[in-house]
Amino acid sequence: MLLIYLSHATTRTKYIFDLIFNHELGLQYQTTYDPEVFNTHQQEKINYSSSRISNGFFIKAASLLSEDFIKKPNVTIEEKHETKILFPNNSDCDLGFDIFAAIFYMITRYEEYLPFTADEHGRFKAADSLAYKNNFLQKPIINIWIAHFKIALRNKFPALQIKSSTFKTIVTYDIDVAYKFKGRNFIRNIGSTIKDITKLDFKNIQSRLTILLNKQKDPWDVYDYLKKIIIQNNLQSVFFFLLGDASKNDRNLNYKNPVLQSLINKIKTFSEIGIHPSYNSSSNTNKILEEKKRLEEISDGKIYKSRQHFLKFTLPDTYNSLLSVGITEDYSMGFSDSPGFRAGTCKPFYFYDLKNEKITSLKIFPATMMEGSFMNKNVSPAQTLEDIFSLMEEVKKVNGTFISIWHNHTVSETPEYEAWKIVHDKMIVKIISEINS
């Protein structure tokens, strides 16, 4: 049994010790505040305090985990083992930095609890993050730190049995607008047709008419194609459905529409499904609950997975809302304006409510990339594919989980998205190759 000495325990230390030792390394541990107990312990032991007290593994503690309040900390960044580190300390420490404080700062999204200038949708911007400013957003920095920690622990304690992990992938799709034309009511089709006429877009008018007359498949109806890919390759997947009331930023078919309901029940036969809470739900628990109930009634099953529309959430309020309505897994942890590792990790973890100093049961599945973050920056499809492969390689190095976000329209064969469908397909081929290698 691993013994950890510390001057006093907090909810923060329990959270981090559980995350690293139980969940990541597969180790059981005990803590003690008694130096004598620590000194006489004959098995593996870690001293997490301000000074070395025996021959155990020593990590010099910063103040962050002993606190129970939020303030703007002085986060120093250095480089060690060709990796950026936070909370560095002197060479007397066996790691050279406080790995526990560093992980806590990143994984709780501490900086998002501090005052910040939001984007036009009220979101924390990637460019304002510590990781972006210091050029490690595209690195799963927490998992890299833990990999170095494993090596150091094994060198110190060769008999320590540390569990291993394997590379995994989850392909996810947000169904913001299920079909381009299919299922639209008469008024919406008339309005869209008038817009096409003013733009002289007669090809769109013709497509709409042939689809509404069931003479042609809707261009955004890619679900048979995705079903084939998922089933043939035994891919883990989740489809998130937007069922909010119509608004400027919520434009899916009405949740009562039989066309949308049929689609939901079709997809649940080959994939997991989740709710895609609407644009304004991030600050409205009742909206999340109502939309979740809609999906449960349509699918005749419990819904426990969620991803916020526009990746729009506020900490800790949105996550606490999800918990209160029975959501246990969230897939929103990613930046809309940049790919990479928002929380510094490519492995699922449990949300820590920093405002209320509380460990929660909400499991966060951090996204690695969303196709829209490349599109919004006008990154070419060719460069996007290179970047996706690079991110996938980073995840594979630490045996993490590569989670991609796509939308049904971006994997369609419409002219504006044809090149992006190719990127998606090549990503799938790469995923299959990596899983089977």
Secondary structure, DSSP 8 states (H G I E B T S, - for coil): -EEEEESS--HHHHHHHIIIIIIIS---EEEE--HHHHHH--S-EEEEESS--SSSEEEE--SGGG--S-------EEEETTEEEESB--TTSSSSB-HHHHHHHHHTTGGGGS-----TTS---GGGSHHHHTT-TTS-HHHHHHHHHHHHHHHH-TT--------EEEEEEEESSS-SSTT--HHHHHHHHHHHHHTT-HHHHHHHHHHHTTSS--TT--HHHHHHHHHHTT--EEEEE-----BTTB-S--TT-HHHHHHHHHHTTTSEEEE---GGGGG-HHHHHHHHHHHHHHHTS---EE--GGG---TTHHHHHHHHTT--EE---S-SSS-S-TTS-SS-EEEEETTTTEEEEEEE---SEEHHHHHTTT--HHHHHHHHHHHHHHHHHTT-EEEEEEEGGGGS-STTTHHHHHHHHHHHHHHHHHHH-
